[in-house]
């Protein structure tokens, strides 16, 4: 584990009341376009799952914060692309990665709502599929159904392994 991961997990352990807000922020960063490349949220969130199992931190509020943070990150990316269309593509870091944008748009055009759901689980796609959905004017409610469903599954998948693993390990 790197220093940021360790210090964030230690902070949550020492300041449990901040656990849900920190996890919300991490999940948002992990889901919002390209911030996930800067913030190492995945490792921290796996560690938080383990911390919850080891330290007896309440599961549901942290899980809910992760799911809502993930929903909010994708929602904002979708909304910005929907409103501002191609202008979004002229902003860094999208302007420096046109090949990733075109792959994400192609993936979305081929798979639609399934791309929104599945895109959350694949690093490079996670950053671009909500933008592709917005650029292609996907209906809001279709996007949000896939966004919500994938965020619930993602939050479970990122927190439960550490939580259950530590509970089993500690007996």
N, C-alpha and C positions, 0 to 999 in steps of 0.2 A: 504494500500500500504506500502511496506517496504521501507527502506531508500534508497536502490540502485535504486529502481523503481522511487521514487520521485525525487531523485537527477538527474537521467538521463533525466527524462521528463523536469525538471527545466533547465538543461543544454541546451536541444534542444530549449526550449522556449527562453532562453537568447542568444543563439548562433544559430540562424536559418540556417545559412550557413552550419553548421555541421550536420543538421538534416538528410540529405540523407546519408552521410558517416556513421553516427552512426547507422541508421536503417539498412543499408547494413550489417554492422558488426553484429548487433543483429540477423538479419535474417540468416546470415551465421552460427552463433553460434547455432541458433535454429535448423538448418538443418544438421549440420555436426555431425557425429557420437559421441554421448555421451557428447559433450560439452553442449548440451541442459540441461543436468542434473546439470551442474555447473552454467551456466548463465541463470538467470530467464527472458529470453527474451520475452516470451509470454505476461506476465503482462505488461512489459514495452511497447511492441508494441501496445497492446490494449490501453494503456494510451496515447501513441503518436497519435493514431487515434482520441481520444477525444481532445487532445491538438490541433490538426490540425483544428478540427471543432470549438473549442472555440476561438482560437487565430488567425484564418484566415491564417494558414500556408498552403502554396501551396500543393495540394494533390498529383498531378501526379509524381513529382520528388521523393517524399517519397515512394509512391506506387511502382514506378519502382525500387527504391533502395531495397525495401523489396523483390520484385520478383527476382531480379538479385542475391541478397544475398542468397536467398533460393536455387536458381538454382546452384549457385557456391558451396554451402555446400554439396548438394547431389552429384554433379558432382565430387568433390574431393574424397568423400567417395567411390563412384563407381570406379573411376579411380585407387585409391590406392588398392582396393580389386581386381580389374581386373588385375593389373600389378603384385602385390605381393602375390596374392592368399592366401594360408593358413598361410603365415607368418604374415599377418595382424591379424589373430586370436590369435597370441602369444603376442600381445601388449596390455598393459593396456588401457582401461578398458575392452576390449573384452575378454581378458584372464580370467577375474574374473567373467564373466557373460556367461558361455557356454550355459546355458539354454535359455537365451534370443536370443543368436545367432542361436541356433537350431530351436527355434520357428519362428524367422524371415526368416530363410532359408526355412523352411517348408511352411510358408505363401507365400513366393516368388515362390517356386516350384509349388504350387497349383494354384496360380492366375497370375503369370507372370507380364505382363505390367500393369494389373489392380492393382496388389500389389504395384507397384512403385507409381502409382497415389494415391491410397487410403492410402498408408503407411504414407504419409506426414501429414495426419490429425489425427493420433493416436500416442500419445506420445512415448510409448516403441518401436513401429514399425518404427517411424520416424528415429530413430538412426541406425537401423539395415537393413532395406530393401535395401537401395542403396548398402550396403556392400554385402548383399546376391545376388543382381543382378550382381555385379562385380565378386563375387566368382563363379557364375554360367555362366559367360561369355555371359551375355545377349548382343545382338547386340547393339552397341553404339547408333545408330540412334533411336532404339526403346526406349532405356532408356531415351534419351534426349527429345523425344516427350512427354513421360509421365512426366518427370521432369519439363519441361517447362509448360505444361498444369496445373499440380498440383500446381506449384509455383504461377502462375497467380491467380488461384482460392484461394489459401491459403492467398496470400498478400491482396486480396480483402476482404476475410473473417476476417482477423485479424485487418484491418485498418478501413473498412467502418462502422462497427457498432458504434464505438466511434465517428467517424467523423459525421455521420448522426445523431446519438443520441444527440450530443452536438449542432449541427445546429438546430435541432428541439427544444431542451430544451431552447436554447437562443433566439429562434424565429427569 
